[in-house]
Amino acid sequence: MNDDVRNIVLGVLAAGLSAALGWLSRTYLWKRKLRRKQAFFGLPENSESLLVVNRDPATSEPAVHRFDVFALLELSALIKDCGAHIQVVTQDSVHQGFGERTEFCVGGPASNRRMAAHMSAMLPGVRVNVDPEPGPDRGAFQIGSERYRLEAGVAEYVLLARLTAGDPKLSRPVFLFCGQRAITNQAATRYLARHHERLTRKYGNNSFVLLLKVINSQAYGPDVVELVGDVTRTAQTPLPAPAAPRNSHRAS
């Protein structure tokens, strides 16, 4: 074998080895990224998850708002990426606790009984005005001492929460998407899909509650979202009980 042939063979071997090492490196990084994603969402390979669908409060018939359908599609893509399975259930047909399966719960407490139960149990520092009568506080969030009013199409708020009961290593998380309007639910699911890696770096697999603000949805839809702040501690601290009305009748 002359020098030219030997150099060609060595070059081919070096190129093949380099390609193999590159493929192994990319595969390792991809698998590590996938494992982190699965851990954050509580969705190991072939695990089961629960997608809780709310109802459209604007209709008398059982129906789901189109923006909530879009939110469910975005969550379905996340679940599929993790290699997990989905069970879709309506908000009034879930009769089980939480922690055994990862749960994604969409919609405010007015349209989702499951959401109302989760907020009462795990977010005692949050109140949502569910009064159907028109008024400036209709749909408003109260988080601690702060109130966040709805300006339809201009400035709307949504809570994005990842909550666990007990040991986060043993209990599967519940994800809440509690918005003032259906389009804000979709905005929260899209925010989670885009920023879950950053949220993983910041919170790991621990609980968090974020308040998001959807800007000018009438022009930009669910795409322009501002992080108002981390309200985890405030949302998990019970609000003081409302003062009882004074008895105006005197004993005779």
Secondary structure, DSSP 4 states (H G I P E B T S, - for coil): --HHHHHHHHHHHHHHHHHHHHHHHHHHHHHHHHHHHHHHHT--TT-EEEEEE---TT-SSS---HHHHHHHHHHHHHHHHTT-EEEEEETTS--S-SSSSEEEEES-TTT-HHHHHHHHHH-TTEEE----S-STTTT-EEETTEEE--BTTTEEEEEEEEE-SS-TTTSPPEEEEEESSHHHHHHHHHHHHHHHHHHHHHHTTS-EEEEEEEE-HHHHTT--EEEEEE-HHHHTSPPPPPPPPP--PPP-
